[in-house]
């Protein structure tokens, strides 16, 4: 059950935000085999004064079209799967948000199954389905 956080500067239309969210989920389905209905996303829009970033750090050109995507997932994916996921999320956000690849940052945060839970039970202690 990946949890996705999408952070961006206010100003995009509802349709654009929905397209970004859908595209990120599609990348999870295609790259990691996540079930389509396994969709848990938190989308936060911020005033530009509350979204602070350097527009040229490491000689990368970022714009106010910047989008941060964090994916919290269980450990165990291969490097190829993670590489594909980052590539596909970036491409999808560029297409749906009208921004550049340099303005998209994807962070994969891996946790052990004994480090998260649902319904008061650790994932590592849940019966297999």
C-alpha positions in Angstrom: 0.0 0.0 0.0 2.1 2.9 -1.2 1.2 6.3 0.2 1.8 9.2 -2.2 2.3 12.9 -1.3 2.2 15.4 -4.1 3.3 19.0 -3.2 2.9 21.9 -5.6 2.4 25.7 -5.7 -1.2 26.9 -5.8 -2.6 28.0 -9.1 -3.2 24.8 -11.2 -6.8 23.9 -12.2 -8.7 21.1 -10.5 -8.4 19.2 -13.8 -4.6 19.6 -13.8 -4.2 18.4 -10.2 -6.5 15.4 -10.9 -4.5 14.6 -14.0 -1.2 14.7 -12.1 -2.7 12.4 -9.3 -4.1 10.0 -11.9 -0.8 9.9 -13.8 1.3 9.1 -10.6 -1.1 6.3 -9.8 -0.9 4.9 -13.3 2.9 4.9 -13.0 2.7 2.9 -9.7 0.4 0.4 -11.4 2.6 0.0 -14.5 6.0 0.0 -12.9 5.4 -1.7 -9.6 2.3 -3.8 -10.2 0.4 -1.9 -7.6 -3.4 -2.8 -7.8 -5.4 0.0 -9.4 -7.6 0.5 -6.4 -4.5 0.6 -4.0 -4.6 4.4 -4.3 -3.8 6.6 -1.3 -2.7 10.1 -2.1 -2.4 13.4 -0.2 -2.2 16.4 -2.4 -1.1 19.7 -0.9 -1.0 23.1 -2.6 1.1 25.8 -1.1 1.4 29.6 -1.4 4.6 30.5 -3.3 5.9 32.0 0.0 5.5 28.6 1.7 7.2 26.5 -1.1 10.9 27.4 -0.9 13.4 26.1 -3.3 16.5 27.2 -5.2 15.8 27.8 -8.9 19.3 26.8 -10.0 20.9 24.6 -7.4 23.3 22.1 -9.0 22.9 24.0 -12.3 19.3 22.7 -12.7 16.7 25.2 -14.0 13.6 24.9 -11.9 10.4 27.0 -12.3 7.3 27.8 -10.2 5.9 24.7 -12.0 7.9 22.7 -9.5 6.3 19.5 -8.2 7.5 17.3 -5.4 6.2 13.7 -5.4 7.0 11.4 -2.4 6.2 7.8 -2.5 6.3 5.8 0.7 6.4 2.1 0.0 7.6 -1.2 1.5 11.2 -2.3 0.8 11.8 -4.9 -1.8 11.5 -3.2 -5.2 14.4 -3.7 -7.6 16.6 -0.8 -8.8 15.1 -1.2 -12.3 11.6 -0.9 -10.9 12.5 2.2 -9.0 14.3 3.7 -12.0 11.3 3.1 -14.2 8.9 4.6 -11.6 10.9 7.8 -11.2 11.2 8.1 -15.0 7.4 7.5 -15.6 6.3 9.7 -12.7 8.5 12.5 -14.0 7.2 12.1 -17.6 3.6 12.0 -16.5 3.9 15.1 -14.3 5.6 17.0 -17.1 2.8 16.1 -19.5 0.0 16.8 -17.1 1.3 19.8 -15.2 2.9 21.7 -18.1 6.2 21.9 -16.4 9.8 20.7 -17.1 11.5 17.5 -16.0 14.0 19.6 -14.0 11.1 21.0 -12.0 9.9 17.5 -10.9 11.5 15.8 -7.9 10.5 12.3 -7.0 11.5 10.8 -3.6 11.0 7.1 -2.9 10.9 6.5 0.8 11.2 2.8 1.6 10.0 1.3 4.9 10.1 -2.1 6.4 6.7 -3.8 6.9 7.3 -3.7 10.7 7.5 0.1 10.4 4.0 0.8 9.3 0.5 -0.4 10.1 -3.2 -0.3 9.3 -6.1 -0.7 11.6 -3.9 -0.8 14.6 -1.9 -3.8 13.3 1.7 -3.8 11.9 1.8 -4.8 8.2 4.4 -7.5 9.2 1.8 -9.1 11.5 -1.1 -9.1 9.0 -2.2 -12.4 7.4 -1.1 -12.8 3.8 -3.8 -12.2 1.2 
